[in-house]
Amino acid sequence: MNKNIIIIAILLSFQMMSCQNMTVKLTPQEFKSNNKASKKLYLKDSISLVRLIKEDIKEHKGDYHSKAYDYSTKIIIDTIMYNSDFNKLIFFIIDKKENKKAYPETLTKENVDYLIKEGNADIPYEGFHYTGKAYIGIRENDSLYINNYFRMTTAGYNIINDVKKEQRVAFFEEYSAVKYKGYEYNLDDKRFWDSDIWSFDK
């Protein structure tokens, strides 16, 4: 299946964004955030972030209430961005799940094939699909605390590069085009590090 379906599932504030005529608003070059972490720090943080996401999946917390998420879910750290002090993070994750776990356990491959044939399902029974999410994080005393602040899910079934592309379009090109408080800057804008979102409960 080579059909790419993008689903944006957002809470109320972000749903309002999707109701608008989306426009592109790129970050001015002079405000581009470009703080490069050392390979050692990037690797260390990647391992810690995967562990934290896995804990949420195990406990079915955050956006991982679905039984489709379990021990077999693979977590891929796509991108980590840092502020100049490296104590604030924005990161994109992509999870990889078996297609069949998107369906009730009672459905067989034949059942799903029939649903697809009738136009009532899109995901084939076999294979995998990918879902992307964006998080923020804070480093305190060498510990990381994360929050799924954006509540945005980007799904591009069986095509991981499409998920990566859609995340970048949404957060680097369209985010600041939204005419609501809190969306003033794209996530690759260094002014975003000074926004009001960083005081979340740990």
C-alpha positions in Angstrom: 0.0 0.0 0.0 1.5 3.3 -1.1 -1.3 5.5 -0.1 -0.3 8.2 2.3 -2.9 9.4 4.8 -2.1 12.2 7.1 -4.2 12.5 10.2 -3.8 15.5 12.5 -5.4 14.8 15.9 -5.1 17.8 18.2 -6.8 19.1 21.3 -9.2 22.0 21.0 -6.7 24.8 20.6 -4.9 23.1 17.9 -8.1 21.9 16.3 -9.0 25.6 15.8 -5.8 25.9 13.8 -6.9 23.2 11.4 -10.1 24.9 10.8 -8.4 27.9 9.3 -7.0 28.3 5.8 -3.5 27.2 6.5 -0.7 29.4 5.2 3.1 29.1 5.4 5.0 31.5 7.6 8.7 30.7 7.6 11.1 31.7 10.4 13.2 34.7 9.4 16.8 33.6 8.9 18.1 35.9 11.6 15.9 34.1 14.2 16.7 30.6 13.2 17.7 28.5 16.2 20.8 26.5 15.5 22.3 25.2 18.8 24.3 22.1 18.1 24.7 19.6 20.9 27.7 17.4 21.2 27.3 13.8 19.9 27.8 12.6 23.4 25.0 14.7 24.8 22.7 14.0 21.9 23.1 10.2 22.3 22.7 10.4 26.1 19.5 12.4 25.7 18.2 10.2 22.9 18.5 7.1 25.2 16.9 8.9 28.1 14.0 10.2 26.0 13.3 6.7 24.5 13.2 5.4 28.1 10.7 8.1 29.2 8.4 7.5 26.3 8.6 3.7 26.9 7.5 4.3 30.5 4.5 6.3 29.3 3.6 3.4 26.9 4.0 0.8 29.6 1.6 2.7 31.9 -0.6 3.8 29.0 -0.2 7.5 30.0 -0.3 10.6 27.9 -1.4 9.9 24.3 -0.6 6.2 24.7 -3.9 4.9 26.1 -4.5 2.6 23.1 -3.7 -1.1 23.4 -2.0 -0.7 20.1 1.0 0.6 22.1 2.8 -2.1 24.0 6.3 -3.5 24.7 6.8 -4.1 20.9 6.3 -0.5 20.0 9.6 0.9 18.6 10.5 4.5 19.5 12.6 6.5 17.1 14.1 9.9 18.1 13.8 11.9 14.9 15.1 15.3 16.0 16.2 17.1 19.2 16.6 20.8 19.3 18.2 22.8 22.2 18.2 26.2 23.6 21.6 27.9 24.1 22.0 26.6 27.6 20.9 23.0 26.6 18.4 22.8 29.4 15.4 23.1 27.2 14.5 20.7 24.5 12.1 20.3 21.6 12.1 16.8 20.1 10.2 14.8 17.5 9.6 11.1 18.0 8.2 8.5 15.6 6.8 5.3 16.9 6.5 2.1 14.8 3.6 -0.3 15.4 2.3 -3.5 13.8 -0.7 -2.7 11.6 -2.8 -5.5 13.0 -2.8 -3.8 16.4 -4.8 -0.9 15.0 -7.7 -3.4 14.8 -9.7 -5.3 17.5 -8.1 -8.6 18.3 -11.3 -10.4 17.0 -10.6 -9.3 13.4 -8.7 -11.6 11.2 -6.6 -10.7 8.1 -9.5 -11.8 5.9 -11.9 -9.5 7.8 -9.5 -6.5 7.4 -9.0 -7.3 3.7 -12.7 -7.2 3.2 -13.1 -3.9 5.1 -10.4 -2.4 2.9 -12.0 -3.7 -0.3 -15.3 -2.1 0.8 -13.6 1.2 1.5 -14.1 1.0 5.3 -10.5 0.7 6.3 -7.1 2.0 5.1 -4.4 0.1 7.0 -3.5 -3.4 5.7 -3.5 -6.1 8.3 0.2 -7.0 7.8 3.2 -4.7 8.0 3.8 -1.6 10.1 2.8 2.0 10.3 4.4 5.1 11.9 3.1 7.9 14.1 4.9 11.1 14.9 4.6 13.3 18.0 6.3 16.5 19.2 7.4 17.1 22.9 9.1 19.6 25.0 11.6 18.8 27.7 13.4 20.4 30.6 16.8 19.4 32.1 17.1 19.9 35.8 20.0 18.5 37.9 20.9 16.2 35.0 17.4 14.7 34.8 15.0 15.2 31.9 11.3 15.9 32.3 9.1 15.8 29.2 5.6 17.0 28.3 3.5 16.3 25.2 2.6 20.0 25.1 1.4 20.2 21.5 -0.9 17.2 21.6 -0.4 16.7 17.9 -0.2 13.3 16.2 1.1 13.0 12.6 0.4 9.6 11.0 1.8 8.5 7.6 1.1 4.9 7.3 4.1 2.7 6.2 6.1 5.7 5.0 8.4 7.0 7.7 9.8 9.9 5.6 6.3 11.3 5.1 5.8 11.5 8.9 9.1 13.4 9.1 8.2 15.8 6.4 4.7 16.5 7.8 6.2 17.2 11.3 8.6 19.7 9.8 5.9 21.4 7.7 3.5 21.7 10.7 6.1 23.0 13.2 8.6 24.9 11.0 6.3 26.4 8.4 2.7 26.5 9.6 2.8 26.8 13.3 3.4 30.6 13.5 0.8 31.2 10.8 -1.9 30.4 13.3 -3.7 33.5 14.6 -3.9 32.6 18.2 -1.9 33.4 21.3 0.9 30.9 21.9 1.5 30.3 18.2 3.7 33.3 17.6 6.8 31.4 16.7 7.7 28.3 14.8 9.6 25.7 16.8 12.9 26.4 14.9 12.7 30.1 16.0 15.1 31.0 18.9 12.4 33.2 20.3 10.3 30.1 21.0 12.7 29.3 23.9 11.4 32.4 25.8 7.7 31.6 25.4 5.4 30.8 28.3 5.2 27.0 27.8 8.2 25.9 29.9 6.6 25.9 33.4 4.8 22.6 33.0 4.2 20.2 35.9 7.0 17.6 36.2 
